[in-house]
Amino acid sequence: MSRKRKGMVIKNTDDRTVEVNLATRSLVIKPGEEYPITADEVKDPVLREKLQVRAISIVRPTTDDEEDAIQRLLEEQEQEEEE
């Protein structure tokens, strides 16, 4: 049985606002702020680079409710772009 990949909650550990331009969306994360991302976004090379320079860190896996909320947000953004 394969394991379901989960998203992660990331946190800006820098003392400045960090902008993360993922393939799916752009995030502007203020110092100390946490933000949920999808399982696919976890693999994004831009995110990986931000993790390497320690501008952001992974806090924990997302909950099922957070996963659902992220998916709804991305679907809404996609619909807005189509209009």
Contacts in CASP RR format, 6 or more apart in sequence:
PFRMAT RR
TARGET T0000
AUTHOR 0000-0000-0000
METHOD contacts of the structure
MODEL  1
MSRKRKGMVIKNTDDRTVEVNLATRSLVIKPGEEYPITADEVKDPVLREK
LQVRAISIVRPTTDDEEDAIQRLLEEQEQEEEE
5 39 0 8 1.000
5 42 0 8 1.000
6 39 0 8 1.000
6 61 0 8 1.000
6 62 0 8 1.000
6 67 0 8 1.000
7 36 0 8 1.000
7 37 0 8 1.000
7 38 0 8 1.000
7 39 0 8 1.000
7 41 0 8 1.000
7 42 0 8 1.000
7 61 0 8 1.000
7 62 0 8 1.000
7 66 0 8 1.000
7 67 0 8 1.000
7 70 0 8 1.000
8 36 0 8 1.000
8 37 0 8 1.000
8 42 0 8 1.000
8 58 0 8 1.000
8 59 0 8 1.000
8 60 0 8 1.000
8 61 0 8 1.000
8 62 0 8 1.000
9 34 0 8 1.000
9 35 0 8 1.000
9 36 0 8 1.000
9 37 0 8 1.000
9 58 0 8 1.000
9 59 0 8 1.000
9 60 0 8 1.000
9 61 0 8 1.000
9 62 0 8 1.000
9 66 0 8 1.000
10 29 0 8 1.000
10 34 0 8 1.000
10 35 0 8 1.000
10 36 0 8 1.000
10 37 0 8 1.000
10 47 0 8 1.000
10 56 0 8 1.000
10 57 0 8 1.000
10 58 0 8 1.000
10 59 0 8 1.000
11 29 0 8 1.000
11 32 0 8 1.000
11 33 0 8 1.000
11 34 0 8 1.000
11 35 0 8 1.000
11 56 0 8 1.000
11 57 0 8 1.000
11 58 0 8 1.000
11 59 0 8 1.000
12 18 0 8 1.000
12 29 0 8 1.000
12 30 0 8 1.000
12 31 0 8 1.000
12 32 0 8 1.000
12 33 0 8 1.000
12 35 0 8 1.000
12 55 0 8 1.000
12 56 0 8 1.000
13 32 0 8 1.000
13 54 0 8 1.000
13 55 0 8 1.000
13 56 0 8 1.000
13 57 0 8 1.000
14 31 0 8 1.000
14 54 0 8 1.000
14 55 0 8 1.000
14 56 0 8 1.000
15 31 0 8 1.000
16 31 0 8 1.000
17 28 0 8 1.000
17 29 0 8 1.000
17 30 0 8 1.000
17 31 0 8 1.000
18 28 0 8 1.000
18 29 0 8 1.000
18 50 0 8 1.000
18 55 0 8 1.000
18 56 0 8 1.000
19 26 0 8 1.000
19 27 0 8 1.000
19 28 0 8 1.000
19 29 0 8 1.000
20 26 0 8 1.000
20 27 0 8 1.000
20 29 0 8 1.000
20 46 0 8 1.000
20 47 0 8 1.000
20 50 0 8 1.000
20 56 0 8 1.000
21 46 0 8 1.000
22 37 0 8 1.000
22 41 0 8 1.000
22 44 0 8 1.000
22 46 0 8 1.000
22 47 0 8 1.000
23 41 0 8 1.000
23 44 0 8 1.000
23 46 0 8 1.000
24 38 0 8 1.000
24 40 0 8 1.000
24 41 0 8 1.000
24 44 0 8 1.000
24 74 0 8 1.000
25 74 0 8 1.000
25 77 0 8 1.000
27 35 0 8 1.000
27 37 0 8 1.000
29 35 0 8 1.000
29 56 0 8 1.000
34 59 0 8 1.000
36 62 0 8 1.000
36 66 0 8 1.000
36 67 0 8 1.000
36 69 0 8 1.000
36 70 0 8 1.000
37 47 0 8 1.000
37 62 0 8 1.000
37 70 0 8 1.000
38 67 0 8 1.000
38 70 0 8 1.000
38 71 0 8 1.000
38 74 0 8 1.000
41 47 0 8 1.000
47 56 0 8 1.000
50 56 0 8 1.000
51 57 0 8 1.000
51 58 0 8 1.000
62 70 0 8 1.000
END
